[in-house]
Amino acid sequence: MNIYDLTRPLSEHTEIYAGDPPFAVSRLMSMPRDMCNLSRLDMGLHTGTHADAPLHFIENGVAVDALPAEHFAGRAYMAHIAAERGIIKTEAIQKAMDGLAGERIFVLYTGHEGFDGIPVFEEEIGALLASNGIITLASDLPSVEPAERMHRDLLGRGIIIIEALTDLAALPAHRFFLSAAPLKIRGGDGAPLRALAFIE
């Protein structure tokens, strides 16, 4: 069994969405002066590799701590789909859906990890994913869309979003077991997570 880490490291250099709080770790206790090392963490819940809960864009939506674990651990199928002129096409997603073999976690590898020029999705894609039984859309995009439309559509359909995966090009297979559990933050609209792909 080989394990591949798909998680972006967190540091003060981690790129964040405009308006989000910056990432910071401050040392409160230090050895050998103190009995142990102890640090404080400050960050937004949508920093680095993270999950979006329905509460993120839906008033009174489900918070991250109340989401079933099946959204974050299970058999996953990855498709390499590049944007065409800045757009993720419905036709390309439809063709990728033909490769599904019962997987309910769909991993979209676009090759676009930066915040500049984030591709947008054609409007039919949410319905297409739902009709194919997808419960989680994970991707290397830092956001599934810089606007709110796609977030509201997916989360409103019960499709949970995992954003900012990395190193998808290193995976030697399109099918794998994905473990990507977010922190169980009570009432959280999202949470950072550690994403791992397990491949035989």
C-alpha positions in Angstrom: 0.0 0.0 0.0 1.4 3.4 -1.0 0.2 6.6 0.6 0.3 9.9 -1.2 -0.1 13.2 0.6 -2.4 15.6 -1.3 -2.3 18.3 1.4 -0.9 21.8 0.9 1.5 22.7 3.8 0.4 25.6 6.0 2.7 28.5 6.8 2.8 32.2 6.8 3.5 31.9 3.0 0.2 30.0 2.3 -1.8 31.8 -0.3 -5.2 32.8 1.0 -8.4 34.1 -0.5 -8.7 37.9 -0.5 -10.3 39.1 2.8 -9.5 35.9 4.7 -7.4 36.1 7.9 -3.7 35.3 7.5 -2.2 32.1 8.8 -0.1 32.6 11.9 1.6 30.3 14.5 3.0 31.9 17.6 5.1 30.1 20.2 3.6 30.5 23.7 6.0 28.2 25.5 9.5 27.1 24.5 11.9 24.5 25.7 14.3 24.4 27.5 13.0 27.5 29.4 9.5 25.9 29.7 8.5 22.3 30.3 7.3 21.9 26.7 6.8 23.6 23.4 3.3 25.0 23.0 2.0 27.1 20.1 -1.1 29.1 19.2 -2.7 28.8 15.7 -4.6 31.6 14.0 -6.2 31.0 10.6 -9.4 31.1 8.6 -11.3 27.8 8.3 -10.9 27.9 4.5 -7.1 28.1 4.5 -5.0 25.6 2.5 -6.6 22.2 1.8 -10.0 22.3 3.4 -13.7 21.3 3.2 -16.6 23.6 2.7 -19.8 22.7 4.6 -23.2 23.8 3.5 -23.2 26.4 6.2 -20.5 28.2 4.2 -23.0 29.5 1.7 -26.4 28.4 2.9 -28.1 30.1 5.8 -28.8 27.5 8.5 -27.0 24.9 6.4 -25.3 21.9 7.9 -22.1 22.7 9.8 -18.9 20.7 9.2 -19.1 18.8 12.5 -22.5 17.4 11.5 -21.5 16.0 8.1 -21.4 12.2 7.7 -17.9 10.8 7.5 -18.7 9.1 4.2 -18.1 12.5 2.5 -14.5 12.4 3.5 -13.3 8.8 3.4 -14.0 6.3 0.6 -13.3 5.1 -2.9 -12.6 8.0 -5.2 -12.3 8.5 -8.9 -10.0 11.2 -10.4 -10.4 12.8 -13.8 -7.9 15.1 -15.4 -9.9 17.9 -16.9 -8.3 21.2 -17.9 -10.4 24.4 -18.3 -11.1 25.6 -21.8 -10.7 29.3 -22.0 -11.2 29.5 -18.2 -14.3 27.3 -18.2 -14.8 23.7 -16.8 -17.0 22.2 -19.5 -20.1 20.1 -18.8 -19.2 17.8 -21.7 -15.8 17.0 -20.2 -17.3 16.2 -16.8 -19.9 14.0 -18.6 -17.2 12.1 -20.4 -15.3 11.5 -17.2 -18.5 10.2 -15.5 -18.4 7.3 -17.9 -15.3 6.0 -16.0 -17.2 5.8 -12.6 -17.5 2.4 -11.0 -19.6 3.2 -8.1 -17.3 5.9 -6.6 -19.2 8.7 -4.9 -16.2 11.0 -4.3 -15.1 12.7 -7.6 -11.6 14.2 -7.7 -11.1 16.9 -10.3 -7.5 17.4 -11.4 -7.3 20.7 -13.3 -3.6 21.6 -12.9 -4.7 25.0 -11.7 -3.7 25.6 -8.1 -3.3 29.4 -8.0 -5.7 32.1 -7.1 -5.3 34.0 -10.3 -7.7 33.2 -13.1 -9.6 30.5 -11.2 -11.7 28.6 -13.8 -15.5 28.7 -13.6 -17.9 25.8 -14.0 -20.7 25.6 -16.5 -24.1 25.7 -14.8 -25.2 22.1 -15.5 -22.3 20.5 -13.7 -23.9 20.4 -10.3 -26.9 18.6 -11.6 -24.7 16.2 -13.5 -22.6 15.3 -10.5 -25.8 14.7 -8.4 -27.4 12.5 -11.0 -24.3 10.3 -11.0 -24.5 9.8 -7.2 -21.5 12.1 -6.3 -21.6 13.2 -2.7 -18.2 15.0 -2.6 -16.3 17.0 -5.2 -12.6 17.4 -4.4 -10.2 19.4 -6.6 -6.9 21.1 -6.8 -8.6 24.5 -7.3 -8.3 26.8 -4.3 -12.0 27.5 -4.8 -14.6 25.8 -7.0 -15.4 29.3 -8.2 -14.5 32.8 -7.2 -18.2 33.6 -7.2 -20.9 32.0 -5.1 -23.1 30.3 -7.7 -21.2 27.0 -7.9 -20.8 26.8 -4.1 -24.6 27.3 -3.6 -25.5 24.8 -6.3 -23.2 22.0 -5.0 -23.8 22.5 -1.3 -27.5 22.9 -1.9 -27.5 19.5 -3.5 -25.7 17.9 -0.6 -22.4 17.7 -2.5 -19.6 18.6 -0.1 -16.6 20.5 -1.5 -12.9 19.8 -0.8 -10.7 22.5 -2.2 -6.9 23.0 -2.7 -5.6 19.5 -3.1 -2.1 19.3 -4.4 0.3 16.9 -6.1 -2.5 15.1 -8.0 -0.1 14.6 -10.9 2.0 12.3 -8.7 -0.8 9.8 -8.4 -0.2 6.6 -10.5 -3.9 5.7 -10.7 -7.3 7.3 -11.2 -8.9 5.2 -8.6 -7.8 5.2 -4.9 -9.1 5.3 -1.4 -9.3 8.9 -0.2 -9.0 9.9 3.4 -9.7 13.7 3.9 -11.4 14.2 7.2 -11.8 17.8 8.3 -11.4 19.0 11.9 -14.6 18.5 13.8 -15.3 22.1 14.6 -18.7 22.6 16.2 -20.7 25.0 14.1 -17.9 25.4 11.5 -18.7 26.5 8.0 -15.6 24.6 6.9 -12.4 23.2 8.3 -8.8 22.4 7.3 -8.1 18.7 6.6 -5.3 16.3 5.8 -5.9 14.6 2.4 -4.3 11.2 1.8 -4.6 8.8 -1.2 -4.1 5.1 -0.6 -3.2 3.1 -3.7 -2.3 -0.6 -3.8 
